[in-house]
Amino acid sequence: MFEVALTIYFATLAVAATLAIARIVVAESIPDRILGLDLLVVISLMGIAGDATRRDGDVFLDVLVVTSLIGFLATVAVARFIERRGSR
Amino acid sequence: MTEVVSSVLLVTGGLLALLSAVGLHRFRDAIARSHAAGKAAPLGATFVAVAASLQIAELDSTFKMVVALALLLITFPTGVHMVVRAAYRSGTELNQEIEVDELGDALRALDDEGG
């Protein structure tokens, strides 16, 4: 039961990640690309959480915390860059 | 019973992530797209964190999951908001049907005061 749900879940995440990467490739401005990259970070976090259920959750939950903080730092850095340089 | 609940929550979270990715393609300008990315994805991550906590069912793992989820829910909308503010201020192109621009009016009023 739960294994079937995990399979469906990972397939859905794969499709979502593909769409996010397509958004990054075909974007008309830098903010669009950052939104796609942000969504990709969240999808990675969700994948790590789903994988942790299979391993009974050991080290990978620490990876969750660190990854979300690094993603926030990168987003803020690029937002500062846009404010200074324009969004072309 | 726990297995059924966690399975339903897990699949719902995955579908919310997929909806968020579809919304990135469907809306018309960057500011509208930010709503798709910034609201549906944290909700899906919340569902997945609850499902994983139910499935693992250990106190250590649940506590780590709560900390990670709290950090995500605080930082992710903040980051999206900063990106959209930077996009507006650097003059990204908006949808042409938008007529009311209160932030632009307020910024222009500030400039007229010489502040």
N, CA and C atoms of all chains as a GROMACS GRO file, in nm:
protein
  609
    1MET      N    1   0.083  -0.121   0.000
    1MET     CA    2   0.000   0.000   0.000
    1MET      C    3   0.086   0.125   0.000
    2PHE      N    4   0.170   0.139   0.104
    2PHE     CA    5   0.254   0.259   0.111
    2PHE      C    6   0.361   0.258   0.003
    3GLU      N    7   0.408   0.139  -0.036
    3GLU     CA    8   0.509   0.134  -0.144
    3GLU      C    9   0.449   0.180  -0.276
    4VAL      N   10   0.326   0.143  -0.301
    4VAL     CA   11   0.259   0.190  -0.424
    4VAL      C   12   0.245   0.341  -0.422
    5ALA      N   13   0.205   0.395  -0.305
    5ALA     CA   14   0.191   0.540  -0.292
    5ALA      C   15   0.325   0.610  -0.314
    6LEU      N   16   0.434   0.549  -0.262
    6LEU     CA   17   0.567   0.608  -0.282
    6LEU      C   18   0.603   0.610  -0.430
    7THR      N   19   0.571   0.501  -0.503
    7THR     CA   20   0.602   0.498  -0.645
    7THR      C   21   0.528   0.608  -0.721
    8ILE      N   22   0.396   0.620  -0.694
    8ILE     CA   23   0.317   0.725  -0.760
    8ILE      C   24   0.374   0.862  -0.726
    9TYR      N   25   0.412   0.879  -0.599
    9TYR     CA   26   0.462   1.008  -0.552
    9TYR      C   27   0.592   1.046  -0.622
   10PHE      N   28   0.684   0.951  -0.634
   10PHE     CA   29   0.811   0.983  -0.700
   10PHE      C   30   0.792   1.011  -0.849
   11ALA      N   31   0.698   0.940  -0.912
   11ALA     CA   32   0.670   0.968  -1.054
   11ALA      C   33   0.616   1.110  -1.070
   12THR      N   34   0.523   1.149  -0.979
   12THR     CA   35   0.467   1.284  -0.985
   12THR      C   36   0.575   1.390  -0.966
   13LEU      N   37   0.665   1.364  -0.869
   13LEU     CA   38   0.774   1.460  -0.846
   13LEU      C   39   0.865   1.470  -0.968
   14ALA      N   40   0.886   1.357  -1.038
   14ALA     CA   41   0.972   1.362  -1.156
   14ALA      C   42   0.910   1.451  -1.263
   15VAL      N   43   0.778   1.437  -1.284
   15VAL     CA   44   0.711   1.521  -1.385
   15VAL      C   45   0.720   1.668  -1.344
   16ALA      N   46   0.696   1.697  -1.214
   16ALA     CA   47   0.701   1.836  -1.168
   16ALA      C   48   0.840   1.895  -1.185
   17ALA      N   49   0.945   1.815  -1.156
   17ALA     CA   50   1.081   1.865  -1.172
   17ALA      C   51   1.113   1.891  -1.318
   18THR      N   52   1.062   1.804  -1.407
   18THR     CA   53   1.083   1.826  -1.550
   18THR      C   54   1.020   1.957  -1.596
   19LEU      N   55   0.897   1.984  -1.546
   19LEU     CA   56   0.830   2.109  -1.583
   19LEU      C   57   0.906   2.230  -1.529
   20ALA      N   58   0.960   2.218  -1.407
   20ALA     CA   59   1.035   2.330  -1.350
   20ALA      C   60   1.162   2.356  -1.431
   21ILE      N   61   1.231   2.249  -1.473
   21ILE     CA   62   1.352   2.267  -1.552
   21ILE      C   63   1.318   2.328  -1.688
   22ALA      N   64   1.204   2.286  -1.746
   22ALA     CA   65   1.160   2.347  -1.872
   22ALA      C   66   1.134   2.496  -1.854
   23ARG      N   67   1.078   2.534  -1.738
   23ARG     CA   68   1.054   2.676  -1.709
   23ARG      C   69   1.186   2.752  -1.700
   24ILE      N   70   1.289   2.688  -1.643
   24ILE     CA   71   1.419   2.754  -1.632
   24ILE      C   72   1.478   2.775  -1.771
   25VAL      N   73   1.464   2.674  -1.859
   25VAL     CA   74   1.526   2.684  -1.991
   25VAL      C   75   1.454   2.787  -2.077
   26VAL      N   76   1.318   2.781  -2.080
   26VAL     CA   77   1.244   2.874  -2.166
   26VAL      C   78   1.182   2.982  -2.079
   27ALA      N   79   1.262   3.077  -2.033
   27ALA     CA   80   1.209   3.186  -1.952
   27ALA      C   81   1.239   3.318  -2.020
   28GLU      N   82   1.156   3.420  -1.989
   28GLU     CA   83   1.177   3.548  -2.055
   28GLU      C   84   1.249   3.648  -1.966
   29SER      N   85   1.269   3.615  -1.839
   29SER     CA   86   1.340   3.709  -1.752
   29SER      C   87   1.405   3.630  -1.639
   30ILE      N   88   1.496   3.697  -1.568
   30ILE     CA   89   1.568   3.630  -1.460
   30ILE      C   90   1.475   3.590  -1.344
   31PRO      N   91   1.376   3.673  -1.304
   31PRO     CA   92   1.286   3.628  -1.195
   31PRO      C   93   1.214   3.497  -1.224
   32ASP      N   94   1.175   3.475  -1.350
   32ASP     CA   95   1.114   3.347  -1.383
   32ASP      C   96   1.209   3.231  -1.356
   33ARG      N   97   1.336   3.250  -1.391
   33ARG     CA   98   1.432   3.141  -1.369
   33ARG      C   99   1.451   3.116  -1.220
   34ILE      N  100   1.451   3.225  -1.141
   34ILE     CA  101   1.470   3.202  -0.998
   34ILE      C  102   1.350   3.130  -0.938
   35LEU      N  103   1.229   3.162  -0.986
   35LEU     CA  104   1.112   3.091  -0.935
   35LEU      C  105   1.120   2.943  -0.969
   36GLY      N  106   1.164   2.912  -1.091
   36GLY     CA  107   1.179   2.772  -1.128
   36GLY      C  108   1.283   2.701  -1.043
   37LEU      N  109   1.395   2.768  -1.016
   37LEU     CA  110   1.499   2.707  -0.934
   37LEU      C  111   1.452   2.688  -0.790
   38ASP      N  112   1.374   2.785  -0.738
   38ASP     CA  113   1.320   2.772  -0.603
   38ASP      C  114   1.227   2.652  -0.592
   39LEU      N  115   1.141   2.639  -0.693
   39LEU     CA  116   1.049   2.525  -0.693
   39LEU      C  117   1.128   2.394  -0.702
   40LEU      N  118   1.238   2.396  -0.776
   40LEU     CA  119   1.320   2.276  -0.788
   40LEU      C  120   1.382   2.239  -0.653
   41VAL      N  121   1.422   2.340  -0.575
   41VAL     CA  122   1.476   2.312  -0.441
   41VAL      C  123   1.369   2.247  -0.354
   42VAL      N  124   1.246   2.300  -0.359
   42VAL     CA  125   1.140   2.242  -0.276
   42VAL      C  126   1.107   2.100  -0.320
   43ILE      N  127   1.111   2.075  -0.452
   43ILE     CA  128   1.084   1.939  -0.501
   43ILE      C  129   1.194   1.843  -0.454
   44SER      N  130   1.320   1.892  -0.452
   44SER     CA  131   1.428   1.807  -0.401
   44SER      C  132   1.406   1.775  -0.253
   45LEU      N  133   1.363   1.876  -0.176
   45LEU     CA  134   1.336   1.853  -0.034
   45LEU      C  135   1.226   1.748  -0.016
   46MET      N  136   1.121   1.758  -0.098
   46MET     CA  137   1.012   1.661  -0.086
   46MET      C  138   1.060   1.521  -0.123
   47GLY      N  139   1.148   1.512  -0.223
   47GLY     CA  140   1.203   1.382  -0.259
   47GLY      C  141   1.288   1.323  -0.149
   48ILE      N  142   1.367   1.409  -0.082
   48ILE     CA  143   1.450   1.360   0.029
   48ILE      C  144   1.361   1.310   0.143
   49ALA      N  145   1.250   1.383   0.169
   49ALA     CA  146   1.160   1.340   0.277
   49ALA      C  147   1.095   1.206   0.243
   50GLY      N  148   1.057   1.188   0.115
   50GLY     CA  149   0.999   1.060   0.077
   50GLY      C  150   1.100   0.947   0.085
   51ASP      N  151   1.226   0.976   0.053
   51ASP     CA  152   1.329   0.875   0.061
   51ASP      C  153   1.360   0.839   0.206
   52ALA      N  154   1.346   0.939   0.297
   52ALA     CA  155   1.375   0.913   0.439
   52ALA      C  156   1.275   0.814   0.498
   53THR      N  157   1.151   0.812   0.445
   53THR     CA  158   1.057   0.712   0.496
   53THR      C  159   1.102   0.570   0.463
   54ARG      N  160   1.172   0.555   0.351
   54ARG     CA  161   1.218   0.422   0.312
   54ARG      C  162   1.337   0.377   0.398
   55ARG      N  163   1.416   0.476   0.446
   55ARG     CA  164   1.534   0.442   0.527
   55ARG      C  165   1.509   0.455   0.677
   56ASP      N  166   1.383   0.478   0.718
   56ASP     CA  167   1.350   0.505   0.858
   56ASP      C  168   1.426   0.625   0.912
   57GLY      N  169   1.446   0.726   0.825
   57GLY     CA  170   1.488   0.856   0.866
   57GLY      C  171   1.611   0.869   0.953
   58ASP      N  172   1.728   0.865   0.898
   58ASP     CA  173   1.847   0.887   0.981
   58ASP      C  174   1.911   1.021   0.946
   59VAL      N  175   2.020   1.019   0.869
   59VAL     CA  176   2.094   1.143   0.842
   59VAL      C  177   2.022   1.236   0.746
   60PHE      N  178   1.931   1.181   0.664
   60PHE     CA  179   1.880   1.262   0.555
   60PHE      C  180   1.790   1.374   0.604
   61LEU      N  181   1.739   1.363   0.727
   61LEU     CA  182   1.656   1.472   0.778
   61LEU      C  183   1.742   1.594   0.811
   62ASP      N  184   1.869   1.571   0.847
   62ASP     CA  185   1.960   1.686   0.864
   62ASP      C  186   1.986   1.754   0.730
   63VAL      N  187   1.994   1.673   0.625
   63VAL     CA  188   2.014   1.729   0.491
   63VAL      C  189   1.897   1.819   0.454
   64LEU      N  190   1.774   1.783   0.496
   64LEU     CA  191   1.656   1.867   0.472
   64LEU      C  192   1.676   2.008   0.527
   65VAL      N  193   1.718   2.017   0.653
   65VAL     CA  194   1.734   2.148   0.718
   65VAL      C  195   1.835   2.232   0.643
   66VAL      N  196   1.953   2.173   0.615
   66VAL     CA  197   2.062   2.249   0.553
   66VAL      C  198   2.023   2.294   0.412
   67THR      N  199   1.957   2.205   0.336
   67THR     CA  200   1.922   2.240   0.198
   67THR      C  201   1.824   2.357   0.192
   68SER      N  202   1.726   2.360   0.284
   68SER     CA  203   1.630   2.470   0.278
   68SER      C  204   1.699   2.602   0.309
   69LEU      N  205   1.794   2.602   0.404
   69LEU     CA  206   1.864   2.726   0.436
   69LEU      C  207   1.951   2.773   0.320
   70ILE      N  208   2.021   2.678   0.254
   70ILE     CA  209   2.106   2.716   0.141
   70ILE      C  210   2.024   2.772   0.026
   71GLY      N  211   1.907   2.712   0.002
   71GLY     CA  212   1.820   2.763  -0.103
   71GLY      C  213   1.774   2.904  -0.075
   72PHE      N  214   1.742   2.933   0.052
   72PHE     CA  215   1.700   3.069   0.087
   72PHE      C  216   1.814   3.169   0.065
   73LEU      N  217   1.936   3.130   0.104
   73LEU     CA  218   2.052   3.218   0.086
   73LEU      C  219   2.074   3.251  -0.061
   74ALA      N  220   2.065   3.149  -0.148
   74ALA     CA  221   2.085   3.171  -0.291
   74ALA      C  222   1.977   3.263  -0.347
   75THR      N  223   1.852   3.243  -0.305
   75THR     CA  224   1.743   3.327  -0.355
   75THR      C  225   1.764   3.473  -0.318
   76VAL      N  226   1.802   3.498  -0.194
   76VAL     CA  227   1.823   3.636  -0.150
   76VAL      C  228   1.939   3.700  -0.226
   77ALA      N  229   2.045   3.622  -0.250
   77ALA     CA  230   2.160   3.676  -0.322
   77ALA      C  231   2.121   3.717  -0.463
   78VAL      N  232   2.046   3.632  -0.534
   78VAL     CA  233   2.010   3.666  -0.671
   78VAL      C  234   1.910   3.781  -0.674
   79ALA      N  235   1.822   3.791  -0.572
   79ALA     CA  236   1.728   3.903  -0.567
   79ALA      C  237   1.803   4.035  -0.552
   80ARG      N  238   1.906   4.036  -0.469
   80ARG     CA  239   1.990   4.156  -0.456
   80ARG      C  240   2.054   4.191  -0.590
   81PHE      N  241   2.104   4.089  -0.658
   81PHE     CA  242   2.168   4.111  -0.788
   81PHE      C  243   2.071   4.174  -0.887
   82ILE      N  244   1.947   4.126  -0.888
   82ILE     CA  245   1.848   4.183  -0.981
   82ILE      C  246   1.820   4.328  -0.948
   83GLU      N  247   1.807   4.361  -0.819
   83GLU     CA  248   1.777   4.499  -0.783
   83GLU      C  249   1.887   4.593  -0.831
   84ARG      N  250   2.010   4.542  -0.835
   84ARG     CA  251   2.118   4.630  -0.879
   84ARG      C  252   2.132   4.635  -1.030
   85ARG      N  253   2.112   4.522  -1.098
   85ARG     CA  254   2.151   4.513  -1.239
   85ARG      C  255   2.034   4.512  -1.336
   86GLY      N  256   1.910   4.499  -1.290
   86GLY     CA  257   1.800   4.487  -1.385
   86GLY      C  258   1.774   4.341  -1.420
   87SER      N  259   1.654   4.313  -1.473
   87SER     CA  260   1.610   4.174  -1.487
   87SER      C  261   1.619   4.125  -1.630
   88ARG      N  262   1.718   4.165  -1.704
   88ARG     CA  263   1.730   4.108  -1.840
   88ARG      C  264   1.799   3.976  -1.834
   89MET      N  265  -0.432   0.158   0.908
   89MET     CA  266  -0.502   0.287   0.914
   89MET      C  267  -0.404   0.403   0.897
   90THR      N  268  -0.297   0.400   0.977
   90THR     CA  269  -0.192   0.501   0.961
   90THR      C  270  -0.134   0.499   0.820
   91GLU      N  271  -0.121   0.376   0.767
   91GLU     CA  272  -0.063   0.362   0.634
   91GLU      C  273  -0.152   0.428   0.528
   92VAL      N  274  -0.284   0.410   0.543
   92VAL     CA  275  -0.377   0.470   0.446
   92VAL      C  276  -0.368   0.622   0.452
   93VAL      N  277  -0.369   0.677   0.575
   93VAL     CA  278  -0.366   0.823   0.590
   93VAL      C  279  -0.237   0.880   0.533
   94SER      N  280  -0.123   0.816   0.566
   94SER     CA  281   0.004   0.870   0.518
   94SER      C  282   0.017   0.856   0.366
   95SER      N  283  -0.039   0.747   0.309
   95SER     CA  284  -0.034   0.733   0.163
   95SER      C  285  -0.113   0.844   0.094
   96VAL      N  286  -0.234   0.872   0.147
   96VAL     CA  287  -0.317   0.976   0.085
   96VAL      C  288  -0.248   1.112   0.096
   97LEU      N  289  -0.189   1.140   0.214
   97LEU     CA  290  -0.120   1.269   0.231
   97LEU      C  291  -0.001   1.280   0.137
   98LEU      N  292   0.072   1.169   0.120
   98LEU     CA  293   0.192   1.172   0.034
   98LEU      C  294   0.153   1.201  -0.111
   99VAL      N  295   0.051   1.131  -0.162
   99VAL     CA  296   0.012   1.152  -0.302
   99VAL      C  297  -0.044   1.292  -0.320
  100THR      N  298  -0.119   1.343  -0.221
  100THR     CA  299  -0.171   1.480  -0.231
  100THR      C  300  -0.059   1.583  -0.237
  101GLY      N  301   0.046   1.563  -0.154
  101GLY     CA  302   0.160   1.655  -0.159
  101GLY      C  303   0.229   1.652  -0.294
  102GLY      N  304   0.246   1.533  -0.352
  102GLY     CA  305   0.306   1.525  -0.484
  102GLY      C  306   0.224   1.596  -0.590
  103LEU      N  307   0.090   1.580  -0.582
  103LEU     CA  308   0.005   1.647  -0.680
  103LEU      C  309   0.010   1.798  -0.663
  104LEU      N  310   0.026   1.846  -0.539
  104LEU     CA  311   0.037   1.991  -0.519
  104LEU      C  312   0.166   2.044  -0.580
  105ALA      N  313   0.276   1.968  -0.568
  105ALA     CA  314   0.400   2.010  -0.632
  105ALA      C  315   0.384   2.015  -0.784
  106LEU      N  316   0.313   1.916  -0.838
  106LEU     CA  317   0.290   1.914  -0.983
  106LEU      C  318   0.205   2.034  -1.026
  107LEU      N  319   0.101   2.068  -0.946
  107LEU     CA  320   0.019   2.185  -0.977
  107LEU      C  321   0.102   2.312  -0.975
  108SER      N  322   0.194   2.321  -0.879
  108SER     CA  323   0.279   2.438  -0.872
  108SER      C  324   0.365   2.451  -0.997
  109ALA      N  325   0.419   2.338  -1.046
  109ALA     CA  326   0.502   2.342  -1.166
  109ALA      C  327   0.420   2.377  -1.289
  110VAL      N  328   0.294   2.329  -1.296
  110VAL     CA  329   0.209   2.364  -1.410
  110VAL      C  330   0.175   2.512  -1.406
  111GLY      N  331   0.152   2.565  -1.283
  111GLY     CA  332   0.119   2.706  -1.270
  111GLY      C  333   0.233   2.797  -1.314
  112LEU      N  334   0.358   2.748  -1.302
  112LEU     CA  335   0.471   2.827  -1.351
  112LEU      C  336   0.463   2.849  -1.501
  113HIS      N  337   0.395   2.759  -1.573
  113HIS     CA  338   0.384   2.775  -1.717
  113HIS      C  339   0.257   2.848  -1.759
  114ARG      N  340   0.154   2.846  -1.674
  114ARG     CA  341   0.021   2.888  -1.717
  114ARG      C  342  -0.008   3.036  -1.696
  115PHE      N  343   0.050   3.098  -1.593
  115PHE     CA  344   0.014   3.236  -1.566
  115PHE      C  345   0.086   3.330  -1.662
  116ARG      N  346   0.046   3.458  -1.658
  116ARG     CA  347   0.084   3.545  -1.769
  116ARG      C  348   0.207   3.631  -1.743
  117ASP      N  349   0.232   3.671  -1.618
  117ASP     CA  350   0.355   3.745  -1.593
  117ASP      C  351   0.422   3.692  -1.467
  118ALA      N  352   0.544   3.744  -1.442
  118ALA     CA  353   0.627   3.685  -1.337
  118ALA      C  354   0.564   3.698  -1.200
  119ILE      N  355   0.490   3.808  -1.178
  119ILE     CA  356   0.433   3.830  -1.047
  119ILE      C  357   0.316   3.735  -1.022
  120ALA      N  358   0.240   3.703  -1.127
  120ALA     CA  359   0.133   3.605  -1.111
  120ALA      C  360   0.191   3.464  -1.094
  121ARG      N  361   0.300   3.437  -1.164
  121ARG     CA  362   0.361   3.305  -1.152
  121ARG      C  363   0.415   3.281  -1.012
  122SER      N  364   0.458   3.390  -0.946
  122SER     CA  365   0.513   3.372  -0.812
  122SER      C  366   0.408   3.320  -0.716
  123HIS      N  367   0.279   3.346  -0.742
  123HIS     CA  368   0.175   3.293  -0.654
  123HIS      C  369   0.170   3.141  -0.665
  124ALA      N  370   0.183   3.090  -0.789
  124ALA     CA  371   0.181   2.945  -0.807
  124ALA      C  372   0.299   2.881  -0.734
  125ALA      N  373   0.417   2.942  -0.747
  125ALA     CA  374   0.535   2.880  -0.687
  125ALA      C  375   0.535   2.896  -0.536
  126GLY      N  376   0.487   3.010  -0.487
  126GLY     CA  377   0.508   3.042  -0.347
  126GLY      C  378   0.400   2.995  -0.253
  127LYS      N  379   0.286   2.949  -0.304
  127LYS     CA  380   0.181   2.905  -0.212
  127LYS      C  381   0.158   2.754  -0.218
  128ALA      N  382   0.152   2.698  -0.339
  128ALA     CA  383   0.118   2.556  -0.349
  128ALA      C  384   0.232   2.466  -0.302
  129ALA      N  385   0.357   2.508  -0.332
  129ALA     CA  386   0.470   2.421  -0.299
  129ALA      C  387   0.491   2.405  -0.148
  130PRO      N  388   0.485   2.512  -0.064
  130PRO     CA  389   0.497   2.489   0.080
  130PRO      C  390   0.384   2.404   0.137
  131LEU      N  391   0.262   2.418   0.082
  131LEU     CA  392   0.152   2.334   0.131
  131LEU      C  393   0.177   2.187   0.100
  132GLY      N  394   0.227   2.161  -0.022
  132GLY     CA  395   0.260   2.023  -0.056
  132GLY      C  396   0.370   1.967   0.031
  133ALA      N  397   0.472   2.051   0.061
  133ALA     CA  398   0.580   2.006   0.148
  133ALA      C  399   0.529   1.978   0.289
  134THR      N  400   0.429   2.056   0.335
  134THR     CA  401   0.370   2.031   0.466
  134THR      C  402   0.301   1.894   0.470
  135PHE      N  403   0.221   1.865   0.364
  135PHE     CA  404   0.155   1.734   0.359
  135PHE      C  405   0.256   1.620   0.361
  136VAL      N  406   0.365   1.637   0.282
  136VAL     CA  407   0.465   1.530   0.275
  136VAL      C  408   0.536   1.512   0.409
  137ALA      N  409   0.562   1.624   0.479
  137ALA     CA  410   0.630   1.613   0.609
  137ALA      C  411   0.541   1.541   0.710
  138VAL      N  412   0.411   1.571   0.710
  138VAL     CA  413   0.320   1.501   0.802
  138VAL      C  414   0.314   1.353   0.769
  139ALA      N  415   0.308   1.322   0.638
  139ALA     CA  416   0.302   1.180   0.597
  139ALA      C  417   0.428   1.106   0.638
  140ALA      N  418   0.544   1.169   0.618
  140ALA     CA  419   0.670   1.103   0.654
  140ALA      C  420   0.681   1.085   0.805
  141SER      N  421   0.635   1.184   0.882
  141SER     CA  422   0.640   1.171   1.027
  141SER      C  423   0.550   1.057   1.074
  142LEU      N  424   0.432   1.044   1.014
  142LEU     CA  425   0.342   0.934   1.050
  142LEU      C  426   0.405   0.800   1.015
  143GLN      N  427   0.476   0.794   0.902
  143GLN     CA  428   0.527   0.666   0.856
  143GLN      C  429   0.651   0.622   0.936
  144ILE      N  430   0.739   0.717   0.968
  144ILE     CA  431   0.861   0.681   1.041
  144ILE      C  432   0.828   0.654   1.188
  145ALA      N  433   0.746   0.744   1.248
  145ALA     CA  434   0.694   0.724   1.383
  145ALA      C  435   0.802   0.706   1.489
  146GLU      N  436   0.905   0.794   1.483
  146GLU     CA  437   1.001   0.802   1.593
  146GLU      C  438   1.010   0.948   1.634
  147LEU      N  439   1.036   0.972   1.762
  147LEU     CA  440   1.029   1.109   1.813
  147LEU      C  441   1.141   1.196   1.755
  148ASP      N  442   1.262   1.139   1.740
  148ASP     CA  443   1.374   1.214   1.684
  148ASP      C  444   1.343   1.261   1.542
  149SER      N  445   1.295   1.167   1.461
  149SER     CA  446   1.268   1.201   1.320
  149SER      C  447   1.156   1.303   1.309
  150THR      N  448   1.052   1.288   1.393
  150THR     CA  449   0.943   1.384   1.388
  150THR      C  450   0.990   1.523   1.426
  151PHE      N  451   1.078   1.531   1.526
  151PHE     CA  452   1.127   1.662   1.569
  151PHE      C  453   1.211   1.728   1.459
  152LYS      N  454   1.298   1.648   1.395
  152LYS     CA  455   1.378   1.703   1.285
  152LYS      C  456   1.290   1.750   1.171
  153MET      N  457   1.184   1.673   1.143
  153MET     CA  458   1.093   1.709   1.036
  153MET      C  459   1.021   1.840   1.068
  154VAL      N  460   0.981   1.858   1.195
  154VAL     CA  461   0.913   1.982   1.233
  154VAL      C  462   1.007   2.101   1.218
  155VAL      N  463   1.135   2.086   1.257
  155VAL     CA  464   1.230   2.196   1.244
  155VAL      C  465   1.252   2.231   1.098
  156ALA      N  466   1.272   2.128   1.013
  156ALA     CA  467   1.296   2.154   0.870
  156ALA      C  468   1.175   2.220   0.806
  157LEU      N  469   1.054   2.175   0.844
  157LEU     CA  470   0.933   2.232   0.785
  157LEU      C  471   0.914   2.376   0.830
  158ALA      N  472   0.943   2.406   0.957
  158ALA     CA  473   0.928   2.544   1.005
  158ALA      C  474   1.024   2.636   0.931
  159LEU      N  475   1.150   2.590   0.913
  159LEU     CA  476   1.246   2.672   0.838
  159LEU      C  477   1.198   2.696   0.696
  160LEU      N  478   1.145   2.590   0.632
  160LEU     CA  479   1.099   2.606   0.493
  160LEU      C  480   0.982   2.704   0.486
  161LEU      N  481   0.886   2.690   0.580
  161LEU     CA  482   0.768   2.775   0.574
  161LEU      C  483   0.802   2.920   0.604
  162ILE      N  484   0.910   2.944   0.681
  162ILE     CA  485   0.948   3.084   0.706
  162ILE      C  486   1.028   3.140   0.589
  163THR      N  487   1.125   3.063   0.538
  163THR     CA  488   1.219   3.120   0.442
  163THR      C  489   1.166   3.121   0.299
  164PHE      N  490   1.087   3.021   0.259
  164PHE     CA  491   1.052   3.011   0.118
  164PHE      C  492   0.962   3.125   0.071
  165PRO      N  493   0.852   3.159   0.143
  165PRO     CA  494   0.773   3.274   0.097
  165PRO      C  495   0.849   3.406   0.107
  166THR      N  496   0.940   3.416   0.206
  166THR     CA  497   1.022   3.536   0.215
  166THR      C  498   1.110   3.552   0.091
  167GLY      N  499   1.172   3.442   0.048
  167GLY     CA  500   1.256   3.448  -0.071
  167GLY      C  501   1.178   3.483  -0.195
  168VAL      N  502   1.059   3.424  -0.210
  168VAL     CA  503   0.976   3.455  -0.327
  168VAL      C  504   0.935   3.601  -0.325
  169HIS      N  505   0.901   3.651  -0.207
  169HIS     CA  506   0.862   3.792  -0.196
  169HIS      C  507   0.978   3.884  -0.235
  170MET      N  508   1.101   3.850  -0.193
  170MET     CA  509   1.215   3.934  -0.229
  170MET      C  510   1.240   3.932  -0.379
  171VAL      N  511   1.223   3.815  -0.440
  171VAL     CA  512   1.243   3.806  -0.586
  171VAL      C  513   1.141   3.891  -0.659
  172VAL      N  514   1.014   3.886  -0.614
  172VAL     CA  515   0.911   3.961  -0.685
  172VAL      C  516   0.930   4.111  -0.665
  173ARG      N  517   0.972   4.151  -0.545
  173ARG     CA  518   0.997   4.294  -0.522
  173ARG      C  519   1.111   4.343  -0.611
  174ALA      N  520   1.216   4.263  -0.622
  174ALA     CA  521   1.327   4.300  -0.710
  174ALA      C  522   1.282   4.306  -0.855
  175ALA      N  523   1.195   4.212  -0.895
  175ALA     CA  524   1.147   4.213  -1.033
  175ALA      C  525   1.066   4.337  -1.061
  176TYR      N  526   0.980   4.377  -0.965
  176TYR     CA  527   0.898   4.497  -0.987
  176TYR      C  528   0.986   4.620  -0.996
  177ARG      N  529   1.082   4.632  -0.904
  177ARG     CA  530   1.162   4.754  -0.900
  177ARG      C  531   1.256   4.765  -1.018
  178SER      N  532   1.297   4.652  -1.077
  178SER     CA  533   1.386   4.659  -1.193
  178SER      C  534   1.306   4.665  -1.321
  179GLY      N  535   1.172   4.679  -1.312
  179GLY     CA  536   1.093   4.707  -1.431
  179GLY      C  537   1.072   4.589  -1.521
  180THR      N  538   1.038   4.474  -1.465
  180THR     CA  539   1.002   4.362  -1.551
  180THR      C  540   0.865   4.389  -1.612
  181GLU      N  541   0.839   4.328  -1.728
  181GLU     CA  542   0.717   4.360  -1.800
  181GLU      C  543   0.597   4.294  -1.732
  182LEU      N  544   0.490   4.375  -1.710
  182LEU     CA  545   0.370   4.324  -1.646
  182LEU      C  546   0.266   4.288  -1.751
  183ASN      N  547   0.164   4.219  -1.705
  183ASN     CA  548   0.050   4.190  -1.792
  183ASN      C  549  -0.018   4.321  -1.831
  184GLN      N  550  -0.057   4.333  -1.957
  184GLN     CA  551  -0.112   4.460  -2.005
  184GLN      C  552  -0.251   4.490  -1.952
  185GLU      N  553  -0.322   4.389  -1.899
  185GLU     CA  554  -0.458   4.413  -1.850
  185GLU      C  555  -0.460   4.473  -1.710
  186ILE      N  556  -0.344   4.485  -1.646
  186ILE     CA  557  -0.339   4.540  -1.511
  186ILE      C  558  -0.357   4.691  -1.520
  187GLU      N  559  -0.458   4.744  -1.448
  187GLU     CA  560  -0.484   4.888  -1.452
  187GLU      C  561  -0.447   4.956  -1.321
  188VAL      N  562  -0.469   4.888  -1.208
  188VAL     CA  563  -0.442   4.949  -1.078
  188VAL      C  564  -0.301   4.911  -1.035
  189ASP      N  565  -0.218   5.013  -1.006
  189ASP     CA  566  -0.080   4.989  -0.967
  189ASP      C  567  -0.051   5.072  -0.843
  190GLU      N  568  -0.097   5.023  -0.727
  190GLU     CA  569  -0.087   5.105  -0.606
  190GLU      C  570   0.056   5.119  -0.559
  191LEU      N  571   0.138   5.016  -0.578
  191LEU     CA  572   0.277   5.026  -0.535
  191LEU      C  573   0.351   5.131  -0.617
  192GLY      N  574   0.324   5.136  -0.750
  192GLY     CA  575   0.386   5.238  -0.833
  192GLY      C  576   0.343   5.377  -0.792
  193ASP      N  577   0.213   5.394  -0.761
  193ASP     CA  578   0.166   5.525  -0.716
  193ASP      C  579   0.236   5.567  -0.587
  194ALA      N  580   0.250   5.473  -0.493
  194ALA     CA  581   0.313   5.507  -0.365
  194ALA      C  582   0.459   5.544  -0.386
  195LEU      N  583   0.530   5.469  -0.471
  195LEU     CA  584   0.671   5.500  -0.495
  195LEU      C  585   0.687   5.637  -0.562
  196ARG      N  586   0.596   5.667  -0.657
  196ARG     CA  587   0.605   5.797  -0.724
  196ARG      C  588   0.574   5.911  -0.626
  197ALA      N  589   0.478   5.889  -0.533
  197ALA     CA  590   0.448   5.991  -0.433
  197ALA      C  591   0.569   6.016  -0.343
  198LEU      N  592   0.639   5.908  -0.308
  198LEU     CA  593   0.760   5.923  -0.227
  198LEU      C  594   0.865   6.006  -0.301
  199ASP      N  595   0.880   5.980  -0.432
  199ASP     CA  596   0.978   6.054  -0.510
  199ASP      C  597   0.941   6.202  -0.518
  200ASP      N  598   0.809   6.232  -0.529
  200ASP     CA  599   0.768   6.373  -0.539
  200ASP      C  600   0.796   6.447  -0.409
  201GLU      N  601   0.788   6.377  -0.294
  201GLU     CA  602   0.820   6.443  -0.167
  201GLU      C  603   0.969   6.470  -0.154
  202GLY      N  604   1.048   6.410  -0.239
  202GLY     CA  605   1.192   6.425  -0.229
  202GLY      C  606   1.251   6.344  -0.115
  203GLY      N  607   1.185   6.232  -0.080
  203GLY     CA  608   1.231   6.153   0.034
  203GLY      C  609   1.332   6.049  -0.002
   0.00000   0.00000   0.00000
